[in-house]
Amino acid sequence: MNLENLPLYTRQQLALRNGQDRPEIWCAYQGFIYDLSHSRLWHKGRHYVHWAGQDLTAEMADAPHTPYVFDKFEPIGRLQA
């Protein structure tokens, strides 16, 4: 997969995929957007104290797991800077 060919999404577009207004549950990490809709840990757009539809890069430092958790998911897009 060529990651540079992934579609670009704005923060506003990402925010719409929060599991509340639409069924999609998307989060961004290090510039890439991941679809977490099928994860059992993201119920209704929430994972413990984290909410979908946003960039979780800064929050990863406080997570009890490593960033490798995103290796379970294919990136579906890139977050526009």
Secondary structure, DSSP 4 states (H G I P E B T S, - for coil): --GGGSPEE-HHHHHT-BSSSSS-BEEEETTEEEE-TT-TT-BTTEETTEESSSB-TGGGGG-SS-GGGGGGS-EEEEE--
